[in-house]
Amino acid sequence: MNAMRSPRGLLGLDDRAEAPVSPGAAGRRNMLLLIQLRWLAVVGQVVTIAVVHWGLKIPLPLGMLLLAPAGLALMNLASAPVTLRRQSVTDPELLLALFVDVAALSWLLFFSGGAGNPFAALYLMQIVLAAVLLRPPYAWGFVLVTSACLAFLAVWHQPLLLPPSADARLSLIQAGALVNFILIAVLLVAFVTRTTQNVRARDAYLADARQQAAEQDHIVRMGLLASGAAHELGTPLASLSVILSDWKRMPELTASADLTSDIAEMQAEVERCKTIVTGILMSAGEARGEAPTITTLGAFLSEIVADWREKSNDAMAIILRGPARDPRIIADPALKQVFSALLDNAHEAGAERMIIAAALDDDLLSVEFNDDGPGFAPDILDRVGQPYQSTKGRAGAGLGLFLLVNVMRKLGGGVVAANRRDGGGSVRLTLPLEALAPK
């Protein structure tokens, strides 16, 4: 098991700072952040209108101004449930949401002084959000629209009736600019920080997807090589089987007990090789003559242990603890091979005893392999599941865990590997029981 252990989570992914998400899922998170920001805008707009109208005694067209926060609130109430139900959100949908916010801001500025209002600088915050959330073509289009809105407000707007004193007017402008600066700074830091986390999670998802694609390509190439080798080996193995059968009937050879014993042993080894070749072809999907074997979980694990003991002359002691519930499953050949690879690795690492414990938690199957060997090397733990990561020092080693991780991933499961506190290694496999359930 030297090459297959890591303390990381399922498939080595659940210990990241941010769980990897797809680009569409990142868009969904960003839409939810926009909805949160819009609620803050609704509260801020209502408070600002109230302070200016009743606190500063500046008359405002309350009916028209309050339409903006009311519209934003309705927008949130309608869009939040839809966003929560969806798995992804696209850039055009994010652009539309930002346009709604720009429309509300433009409406407020039109009835409160236009471009001369200190809060007109909030357009910059909207542009920054568009630059962070959207692809460049959409972001530049957003810049054009907001610029057009600001130019319109510079010419057409309803003037804000300020107190007659110029000093008071200047004081109000300065106060508004200060509040506007603080508001933009706080909102930008809060929002951009959260958005950056989403971008990092999306990048992690893309990197993981590229890694999985490379691993799948590697597996396909290995499968083609193994399938081709199996086809090539079929003919010489068949010839050897015929020759040995002829030798077994030749009087000059059967007269010797030692030769008879050697011929019988050679025939057994040839049959074993033919079985291995057949298994390779079945795993490659080229042998479809038989229906999938239906068995129980306990019998499946017992068969793996029995077969491994049969082929291993110097086998380690294996203790099998089956689950309390013994459901019917499909005897997946690929899963059987990777389970056997775990036993092979532990034995080659020097383990003398292996404890296999299976458990069922609702519909989640867990199989844990604990051995008393030397455990995993620290530099191997961080690269679990990568091909050719091994301490065995020979060419081609380190494919066992690579195949194990990919088989488990294909079945919707995971692999957790670590060194035990009392010595030895531990590999825990989890997968949904429905992945092995008979159809």
MIDREN-358758 format. One record per residue (C-alpha): residue number from 0; residue in three letters; x, y, z. Coordinates in Angstrom, 3 decimals, padded with zeros to 6 digits. Layout:
N
NODE    i   aa         u         v         w
NODE  NUM  Ala         X         Y         Z
...
REM end
This chain:
439
NODE    i   aa         u         v         w
NODE    0  Met   000.000   000.000   000.000
NODE    1  Asn   003.025   002.285  -000.078
NODE    2  Ala   001.805   004.300  -003.011
NODE    3  Met  -001.838   004.618  -002.063
NODE    4  Arg  -002.185   006.471   001.186
NODE    5  Ser  -003.047   010.035   001.924
NODE    6  Pro  -004.664   011.785   004.884
NODE    7  Arg  -006.645   013.920   002.523
NODE    8  Gly  -010.362   013.584   002.094
NODE    9  Leu  -012.532   011.947  -000.506
NODE   10  Leu  -010.413   011.607  -003.622
NODE   11  Gly  -007.990   014.025  -001.992
NODE   12  Leu  -010.254   017.017  -002.523
NODE   13  Asp  -012.145   017.810   000.665
NODE   14  Asp  -009.234   019.443   002.506
NODE   15  Arg  -009.050   022.453   000.247
NODE   16  Ala  -009.740   025.916   001.587
NODE   17  Glu  -012.631   026.227  -000.814
NODE   18  Ala  -014.416   023.244  -002.277
NODE   19  Pro  -013.961   023.171  -006.051
NODE   20  Val  -017.002   024.363  -007.968
NODE   21  Ser  -017.841   024.513  -011.658
NODE   22  Pro  -017.954   027.867  -013.494
NODE   23  Gly  -021.764   027.737  -013.518
NODE   24  Ala  -021.861   027.015  -009.795
NODE   25  Ala  -019.474   029.923  -009.192
NODE   26  Gly  -021.918   032.122  -011.117
NODE   27  Arg  -024.699   030.888  -008.853
NODE   28  Arg  -022.687   031.861  -005.776
NODE   29  Asn  -021.987   035.281  -007.253
NODE   30  Met  -025.692   035.786  -007.967
NODE   31  Leu  -026.475   034.987  -004.339
NODE   32  Leu  -023.863   037.540  -003.290
NODE   33  Leu  -025.516   040.130  -005.547
NODE   34  Ile  -028.842   039.363  -003.892
NODE   35  Gln  -027.289   039.925  -000.462
NODE   36  Leu  -025.725   043.166  -001.669
NODE   37  Arg  -029.081   044.291  -003.079
NODE   38  Trp  -030.732   043.829   000.325
NODE   39  Leu  -028.047   046.095   001.802
NODE   40  Ala  -028.781   048.600  -000.961
NODE   41  Val  -032.508   048.524  -000.159
NODE   42  Val  -031.855   049.233   003.530
NODE   43  Gly  -029.259   051.896   002.708
NODE   44  Gln  -031.544   053.672   000.242
NODE   45  Val  -034.482   053.779   002.630
NODE   46  Val  -032.314   055.024   005.499
NODE   47  Thr  -030.655   057.676   003.291
NODE   48  Ile  -034.004   058.925   001.989
NODE   49  Ala  -035.384   059.129   005.523
NODE   50  Val  -032.336   060.971   006.908
NODE   51  Val  -032.263   063.497   004.060
NODE   52  His  -036.016   064.164   004.017
NODE   53  Trp  -036.777   064.262   007.745
NODE   54  Gly  -033.348   064.702   009.323
NODE   55  Leu  -031.824   067.330   007.038
NODE   56  Lys  -035.204   068.861   006.143
NODE   57  Ile  -034.531   068.624   002.410
NODE   58  Pro  -037.792   068.015   000.524
NODE   59  Leu  -037.700   064.898  -001.630
NODE   60  Pro  -040.301   063.280  -003.925
NODE   61  Leu  -040.752   060.347  -001.561
NODE   62  Gly  -043.278   058.482  -003.693
NODE   63  Met  -041.005   058.363  -006.715
NODE   64  Leu  -037.809   057.656  -004.784
NODE   65  Leu  -039.259   054.783  -002.742
NODE   66  Leu  -040.196   052.993  -005.957
NODE   67  Ala  -036.499   052.063  -006.403
NODE   68  Pro  -035.980   050.153  -003.119
NODE   69  Ala  -039.427   048.624  -003.483
NODE   70  Gly  -038.539   047.363  -006.970
NODE   71  Leu  -035.216   045.956  -005.752
NODE   72  Ala  -036.952   044.172  -002.884
NODE   73  Leu  -039.446   042.591  -005.267
NODE   74  Met  -036.572   041.614  -007.561
NODE   75  Asn  -034.845   039.829  -004.666
NODE   76  Leu  -037.999   038.075  -003.504
NODE   77  Ala  -038.540   036.742  -007.016
NODE   78  Ser  -034.949   035.835  -007.920
NODE   79  Ala  -033.659   034.332  -004.647
NODE   80  Pro  -035.838   031.157  -004.695
NODE   81  Val  -035.103   030.619  -008.389
NODE   82  Thr  -031.344   030.974  -007.842
NODE   83  Leu  -031.370   028.576  -004.892
NODE   84  Arg  -033.127   025.905  -006.962
NODE   85  Arg  -030.706   026.185  -009.883
NODE   86  Gln  -027.262   024.615  -010.160
NODE   87  Ser  -025.647   027.308  -012.307
NODE   88  Val  -026.017   030.941  -013.403
NODE   89  Thr  -024.645   032.359  -016.646
NODE   90  Asp  -022.876   035.641  -017.374
NODE   91  Pro  -025.862   037.156  -019.241
NODE   92  Glu  -028.022   036.540  -016.165
NODE   93  Leu  -025.458   038.232  -013.921
NODE   94  Leu  -025.312   041.132  -016.393
NODE   95  Leu  -029.098   041.486  -016.275
NODE   96  Ala  -029.020   041.564  -012.457
NODE   97  Leu  -026.387   044.324  -012.525
NODE   98  Phe  -028.490   046.292  -015.038
NODE   99  Val  -031.403   046.162  -012.592
NODE  100  Asp  -029.187   047.673  -009.878
NODE  101  Val  -027.966   050.386  -012.278
NODE  102  Ala  -031.553   051.191  -013.261
NODE  103  Ala  -032.555   051.598  -009.614
NODE  104  Leu  -029.548   053.850  -008.910
NODE  105  Ser  -030.263   055.951  -012.019
NODE  106  Trp  -033.892   056.335  -010.943
NODE  107  Leu  -032.856   057.607  -007.511
NODE  108  Leu  -030.271   060.009  -008.928
NODE  109  Phe  -032.733   061.396  -011.500
NODE  110  Phe  -035.035   062.632  -008.713
NODE  111  Ser  -032.216   063.853  -006.422
NODE  112  Gly  -029.854   066.066  -008.401
NODE  113  Gly  -028.580   063.826  -011.181
NODE  114  Ala  -024.832   063.540  -011.787
NODE  115  Gly  -024.186   066.263  -009.185
NODE  116  Asn  -025.373   063.976  -006.391
NODE  117  Pro  -022.350   062.607  -004.453
NODE  118  Phe  -023.866   059.125  -004.599
NODE  119  Ala  -023.407   059.111  -008.399
NODE  120  Ala  -019.971   057.611  -007.639
NODE  121  Leu  -021.790   054.351  -006.812
NODE  122  Tyr  -021.678   053.705  -010.567
NODE  123  Leu  -017.978   052.960  -010.075
NODE  124  Met  -018.787   050.222  -007.607
NODE  125  Gln  -021.170   048.654  -010.106
NODE  126  Ile  -018.446   048.769  -012.773
NODE  127  Val  -015.935   047.099  -010.437
NODE  128  Leu  -018.439   044.349  -009.696
NODE  129  Ala  -019.023   043.818  -013.413
NODE  130  Ala  -015.267   043.635  -014.039
NODE  131  Val  -014.892   040.982  -011.316
NODE  132  Leu  -017.962   038.903  -012.164
NODE  133  Leu  -018.223   039.036  -015.950
NODE  134  Arg  -016.155   038.148  -018.981
NODE  135  Pro  -014.536   041.180  -020.711
NODE  136  Pro  -017.126   041.611  -023.501
NODE  137  Tyr  -019.967   041.810  -020.985
NODE  138  Ala  -017.954   044.045  -018.636
NODE  139  Trp  -017.154   046.557  -021.412
NODE  140  Gly  -020.778   046.584  -022.481
NODE  141  Phe  -021.729   047.367  -018.899
NODE  142  Val  -019.254   050.264  -018.864
NODE  143  Leu  -020.916   051.758  -021.944
NODE  144  Val  -024.383   051.493  -020.409
NODE  145  Thr  -023.386   053.069  -017.072
NODE  146  Ser  -021.509   055.846  -018.874
NODE  147  Ala  -024.604   056.575  -020.923
NODE  148  Cys  -026.722   056.692  -017.758
NODE  149  Leu  -024.333   059.165  -016.099
NODE  150  Ala  -024.245   061.350  -019.219
NODE  151  Phe  -028.040   061.363  -019.345
NODE  152  Leu  -028.247   062.394  -015.684
NODE  153  Ala  -025.786   065.213  -016.245
NODE  154  Val  -028.277   066.803  -018.642
NODE  155  Trp  -031.718   065.611  -017.541
NODE  156  His  -032.619   065.380  -013.856
NODE  157  Gln  -034.731   067.008  -011.188
NODE  158  Pro  -032.641   069.408  -009.104
NODE  159  Leu  -032.237   068.797  -005.398
NODE  160  Leu  -033.547   071.739  -003.351
NODE  161  Leu  -030.726   072.378  -000.881
NODE  162  Pro  -030.773   074.916   001.959
NODE  163  Pro  -030.146   078.502   000.764
NODE  164  Ser  -026.802   078.858   002.562
NODE  165  Ala  -023.820   078.092   000.298
NODE  166  Asp  -021.819   076.890   003.273
NODE  167  Ala  -024.570   074.483   004.179
NODE  168  Arg  -024.662   073.280   000.572
NODE  169  Leu  -020.910   072.703   000.588
NODE  170  Ser  -021.139   070.910   003.923
NODE  171  Leu  -023.843   068.602   002.628
NODE  172  Ile  -021.821   067.759  -000.471
NODE  173  Gln  -018.753   066.978   001.624
NODE  174  Ala  -020.761   064.843   004.040
NODE  175  Gly  -022.397   062.998   001.158
NODE  176  Ala  -019.040   062.375  -000.499
NODE  177  Leu  -017.590   061.004   002.763
NODE  178  Val  -020.535   058.678   003.363
NODE  179  Asn  -020.393   057.581  -000.261
NODE  180  Phe  -016.659   056.804  -000.024
NODE  181  Ile  -017.080   054.748   003.152
NODE  182  Leu  -020.039   052.892   001.674
NODE  183  Ile  -018.210   052.011  -001.541
NODE  184  Ala  -015.044   050.957   000.297
NODE  185  Val  -016.868   048.651   002.719
NODE  186  Leu  -019.078   047.065   000.092
NODE  187  Leu  -016.239   046.548  -002.367
NODE  188  Val  -013.965   044.884   000.179
NODE  189  Ala  -016.756   042.625   001.437
NODE  190  Phe  -018.035   041.685  -001.996
NODE  191  Val  -014.754   041.366  -003.875
NODE  192  Thr  -013.303   039.213  -001.082
NODE  193  Arg  -016.206   036.798  -001.307
NODE  194  Thr  -016.121   036.849  -005.102
NODE  195  Thr  -012.399   036.109  -005.124
NODE  196  Gln  -013.082   033.028  -003.014
NODE  197  Asn  -015.587   031.882  -005.629
NODE  198  Val  -013.028   032.459  -008.383
NODE  199  Arg  -010.426   030.415  -006.504
NODE  200  Ala  -012.952   027.633  -005.996
NODE  201  Arg  -013.808   027.701  -009.703
NODE  202  Asp  -010.112   027.574  -010.631
NODE  203  Ala  -009.650   024.614  -008.288
NODE  204  Tyr  -012.552   022.866  -009.991
NODE  205  Leu  -011.074   023.463  -013.439
NODE  206  Ala  -007.642   022.265  -012.324
NODE  207  Asp  -009.171   019.144  -010.822
NODE  208  Ala  -011.191   018.534  -013.994
NODE  209  Arg  -008.042   018.822  -016.102
NODE  210  Gln  -006.234   016.426  -013.761
NODE  211  Gln  -009.079   013.915  -013.965
NODE  212  Ala  -009.119   014.206  -017.770
NODE  213  Ala  -005.386   013.494  -017.884
NODE  214  Glu  -005.822   010.519  -015.559
NODE  215  Gln  -008.712   009.162  -017.621
NODE  216  Asp  -006.589   009.466  -020.757
NODE  217  His  -003.806   007.593  -018.978
NODE  218  Ile  -006.242   004.851  -017.968
NODE  219  Val  -007.579   004.553  -021.525
NODE  220  Arg  -004.060   004.155  -022.870
NODE  221  Met  -003.254   001.530  -020.233
NODE  222  Gly  -006.502  -000.269  -021.023
NODE  223  Leu  -005.715  -000.356  -024.723
NODE  224  Leu  -002.225  -001.636  -023.985
NODE  225  Ala  -003.518  -004.310  -021.599
NODE  226  Ser  -006.249  -005.368  -024.019
NODE  227  Gly  -003.781  -005.623  -026.883
NODE  228  Ala  -001.338  -007.603  -024.759
NODE  229  Ala  -004.137  -009.955  -023.675
NODE  230  His  -005.063  -010.623  -027.303
NODE  231  Glu  -001.429  -011.263  -028.212
NODE  232  Leu  -000.933  -013.620  -025.260
NODE  233  Gly  -004.028  -015.654  -026.074
NODE  234  Thr  -002.466  -017.534  -029.013
NODE  235  Pro   000.810  -018.623  -027.345
NODE  236  Leu  -001.048  -019.652  -024.200
NODE  237  Ala  -003.399  -021.793  -026.273
NODE  238  Ser  -000.411  -023.379  -028.031
NODE  239  Leu   001.302  -024.097  -024.709
NODE  240  Ser  -001.893  -025.679  -023.396
NODE  241  Val  -002.091  -028.008  -026.428
NODE  242  Ile   001.602  -028.963  -026.190
NODE  243  Leu   001.334  -029.725  -022.472
NODE  244  Ser  -001.749  -031.867  -023.101
NODE  245  Asp   000.237  -033.828  -025.718
NODE  246  Trp   003.189  -034.241  -023.341
NODE  247  Lys   000.870  -035.564  -020.654
NODE  248  Arg  -000.062  -038.450  -022.996
NODE  249  Met   003.479  -039.319  -024.115
NODE  250  Pro   004.666  -042.597  -022.468
NODE  251  Glu   008.333  -041.541  -022.328
NODE  252  Leu   007.369  -038.480  -020.261
NODE  253  Thr   004.639  -040.030  -018.101
NODE  254  Ala   007.076  -042.733  -017.039
NODE  255  Ser   008.812  -040.182  -014.817
NODE  256  Ala   006.841  -039.105  -011.753
NODE  257  Asp   008.822  -035.871  -011.508
NODE  258  Leu   008.112  -034.930  -015.129
NODE  259  Thr   004.435  -035.778  -014.699
NODE  260  Ser   004.273  -033.503  -011.647
NODE  261  Asp   006.080  -030.701  -013.486
NODE  262  Ile   003.742  -030.985  -016.481
NODE  263  Ala   000.686  -030.824  -014.215
NODE  264  Glu   002.089  -027.745  -012.480
NODE  265  Met   002.860  -026.102  -015.843
NODE  266  Gln  -000.692  -026.792  -017.011
NODE  267  Ala  -002.086  -025.203  -013.858
NODE  268  Glu   000.058  -022.093  -014.383
NODE  269  Val  -000.986  -021.843  -018.042
NODE  270  Glu  -004.660  -022.067  -017.020
NODE  271  Arg  -004.039  -019.366  -014.443
NODE  272  Cys  -002.502  -017.123  -017.110
NODE  273  Lys  -005.484  -017.758  -019.375
NODE  274  Thr  -007.828  -016.787  -016.527
NODE  275  Ile  -005.903  -013.555  -016.002
NODE  276  Val  -006.073  -012.753  -019.723
NODE  277  Thr  -009.828  -013.426  -019.717
NODE  278  Gly  -010.204  -011.105  -016.730
NODE  279  Ile  -008.320  -008.342  -018.564
NODE  280  Leu  -010.580  -008.698  -021.583
NODE  281  Met  -013.690  -008.664  -019.378
NODE  282  Ser  -012.493  -005.506  -017.639
NODE  283  Ala  -011.909  -003.948  -021.054
NODE  284  Gly  -015.495  -004.784  -022.032
NODE  285  Glu  -014.573  -007.343  -024.664
NODE  286  Ala  -016.056  -010.430  -023.040
NODE  287  Arg  -019.822  -010.088  -022.783
NODE  288  Gly  -020.884  -013.725  -022.983
NODE  289  Glu  -021.851  -013.996  -019.316
NODE  290  Ala  -024.352  -012.009  -017.318
NODE  291  Pro  -023.035  -009.967  -014.377
NODE  292  Thr  -022.476  -012.121  -011.311
NODE  293  Ile  -024.865  -011.364  -008.461
NODE  294  Thr  -023.584  -012.087  -004.964
NODE  295  Thr  -023.721  -010.644  -001.465
NODE  296  Leu  -021.328  -008.138   000.023
NODE  297  Gly  -019.954  -010.625   002.551
NODE  298  Ala  -019.475  -013.325  -000.085
NODE  299  Phe  -017.812  -010.811  -002.421
NODE  300  Leu  -015.227  -009.824   000.199
NODE  301  Ser  -014.707  -013.459   001.243
NODE  302  Glu  -014.081  -014.456  -002.377
NODE  303  Ile  -011.482  -011.693  -002.775
NODE  304  Val  -009.651  -012.851   000.356
NODE  305  Ala  -009.847  -016.537  -000.668
NODE  306  Asp  -008.548  -015.858  -004.184
NODE  307  Trp  -005.713  -013.725  -002.854
NODE  308  Arg  -004.686  -016.391  -000.339
NODE  309  Glu  -004.721  -019.009  -003.081
NODE  310  Lys  -002.334  -017.102  -005.320
NODE  311  Ser  -000.029  -015.936  -002.480
NODE  312  Asn   002.252  -018.629  -001.130
NODE  313  Asp   003.563  -016.493   001.738
NODE  314  Ala   000.260  -014.829   002.541
NODE  315  Met  -000.207  -012.548   005.507
NODE  316  Ala  -002.924  -013.207   008.050
NODE  317  Ile  -006.212  -011.585   007.029
NODE  318  Ile  -009.084  -010.938   009.402
NODE  319  Leu  -012.375  -010.169   007.663
NODE  320  Arg  -015.159  -008.385   009.535
NODE  321  Gly  -018.235  -008.231   007.378
NODE  322  Pro  -021.132  -005.824   007.817
NODE  323  Ala  -024.098  -006.665   010.016
NODE  324  Arg  -026.335  -006.300   006.971
NODE  325  Asp  -025.383  -008.373   003.921
NODE  326  Pro  -027.063  -006.838   000.827
NODE  327  Arg  -026.999  -008.309  -002.673
NODE  328  Ile  -024.514  -006.619  -005.012
NODE  329  Ile  -022.919  -007.039  -008.427
NODE  330  Ala  -019.453  -008.626  -008.259
NODE  331  Asp  -017.660  -005.823  -010.109
NODE  332  Pro  -014.424  -007.240  -011.638
NODE  333  Ala  -012.654  -003.867  -011.538
NODE  334  Leu  -013.477  -003.416  -007.846
NODE  335  Lys  -012.262  -006.932  -007.151
NODE  336  Gln  -008.954  -006.168  -008.844
NODE  337  Val  -008.288  -002.960  -006.912
NODE  338  Phe  -009.185  -004.657  -003.604
NODE  339  Ser  -006.665  -007.380  -004.443
NODE  340  Ala  -004.123  -004.669  -005.304
NODE  341  Leu  -004.509  -003.258  -001.788
NODE  342  Leu  -003.683  -006.664  -000.321
NODE  343  Asp  -000.708  -007.048  -002.685
NODE  344  Asn   000.704  -003.653  -001.733
NODE  345  Ala   000.363  -004.291   001.981
NODE  346  His   002.048  -007.673   001.640
NODE  347  Glu   004.896  -006.272  -000.459
NODE  348  Ala   005.387  -003.488   002.079
NODE  349  Gly   006.054  -006.071   004.779
NODE  350  Ala   002.707  -006.298   006.550
NODE  351  Glu   002.097  -009.557   008.396
NODE  352  Arg  -001.543  -008.966   009.285
NODE  353  Met  -004.430  -007.203   007.577
NODE  354  Ile  -007.818  -006.388   009.084
NODE  355  Ile  -010.623  -005.722   006.596
NODE  356  Ala  -013.693  -004.148   008.190
NODE  357  Ala  -016.846  -003.453   006.176
NODE  358  Ala  -019.723  -001.341   007.437
NODE  359  Leu  -022.986   000.050   006.091
NODE  360  Asp  -024.295   003.443   007.166
NODE  361  Asp  -027.723   003.733   005.566
NODE  362  Asp  -026.823   003.292   001.881
NODE  363  Leu  -023.127   004.209   002.173
NODE  364  Leu  -020.681   001.308   002.059
NODE  365  Ser  -017.383   001.676   003.894
NODE  366  Val  -014.512  -000.823   003.647
NODE  367  Glu  -011.410  -000.153   005.736
NODE  368  Phe  -008.066  -001.908   005.216
NODE  369  Asn  -005.730  -001.720   008.245
NODE  370  Asp  -002.327  -003.397   008.229
NODE  371  Asp   000.637  -003.639   010.600
NODE  372  Gly   003.274  -002.733   008.005
NODE  373  Pro   005.626   000.261   007.970
NODE  374  Gly   002.941   002.669   006.774
NODE  375  Phe   003.206   005.255   004.051
NODE  376  Ala   006.149   007.505   003.300
NODE  377  Pro   005.299   011.190   003.954
NODE  378  Asp   006.107   012.264   000.400
NODE  379  Ile   003.688   009.640  -000.947
NODE  380  Leu   000.764   010.765   001.207
NODE  381  Asp   000.352   014.103  -000.569
NODE  382  Arg   000.261   012.500  -004.025
NODE  383  Val  -002.193   009.698  -003.497
NODE  384  Gly  -003.862   008.550  -006.689
NODE  385  Gln  -001.173   009.914  -009.008
NODE  386  Pro   000.425   007.323  -011.313
NODE  387  Tyr   003.870   005.907  -010.615
NODE  388  Gln   004.032   007.220  -007.041
NODE  389  Ser   005.757   004.399  -005.219
NODE  390  Thr   008.711   003.594  -002.951
NODE  391  Lys   009.247   000.187  -004.528
NODE  392  Gly   012.021   001.496  -006.771
NODE  393  Arg   011.076  -000.374  -009.933
NODE  394  Ala   009.732   000.818  -013.251
NODE  395  Gly   005.941   000.795  -013.580
NODE  396  Ala   005.282   000.615  -009.846
NODE  397  Gly   002.672   002.836  -008.244
NODE  398  Leu  -000.277   002.100  -010.527
NODE  399  Gly  -002.314   000.217  -007.916
NODE  400  Leu  -003.532   003.242  -006.002
NODE  401  Phe  -003.886   005.236  -009.205
NODE  402  Leu  -006.339   002.645  -010.506
NODE  403  Leu  -008.015   002.344  -007.107
NODE  404  Val  -008.750   006.082  -006.873
NODE  405  Asn  -010.087   006.214  -010.424
NODE  406  Val  -012.258   003.104  -010.032
NODE  407  Met  -013.738   004.519  -006.827
NODE  408  Arg  -014.266   007.890  -008.486
NODE  409  Lys  -016.049   006.187  -011.377
NODE  410  Leu  -018.384   004.484  -008.906
NODE  411  Gly  -019.059   007.753  -007.099
NODE  412  Gly  -016.965   006.864  -004.046
NODE  413  Gly  -013.831   008.123  -002.344
NODE  414  Val  -010.504   007.094  -000.867
NODE  415  Val  -008.966   008.219   002.420
NODE  416  Ala  -005.490   006.984   003.283
NODE  417  Ala  -003.355   007.633   006.362
NODE  418  Asn  -000.816   006.180   008.754
NODE  419  Arg  -002.208   004.645   011.940
NODE  420  Arg  -001.128   005.964   015.329
NODE  421  Asp  -000.120   002.515   016.540
NODE  422  Gly   001.825   001.775   013.356
NODE  423  Gly   000.876   000.518   009.930
NODE  424  Gly  -001.279   001.971   007.246
NODE  425  Ser  -004.980   002.483   006.772
NODE  426  Val  -006.998   002.886   003.582
NODE  427  Arg  -010.710   003.624   003.861
NODE  428  Leu  -012.933   003.229   000.816
NODE  429  Thr  -016.450   004.634   000.691
NODE  430  Leu  -019.023   004.377  -002.078
NODE  431  Pro  -022.805   004.479  -002.391
NODE  432  Leu  -024.323   001.019  -002.236
NODE  433  Glu  -026.513   001.814  -005.246
NODE  434  Ala  -023.354   001.809  -007.403
NODE  435  Leu  -023.145  -001.964  -006.851
NODE  436  Ala  -026.856  -002.688  -006.607
NODE  437  Pro  -028.289  -005.173  -009.148
NODE  438  Lys  -030.370  -003.394  -011.785
REM end
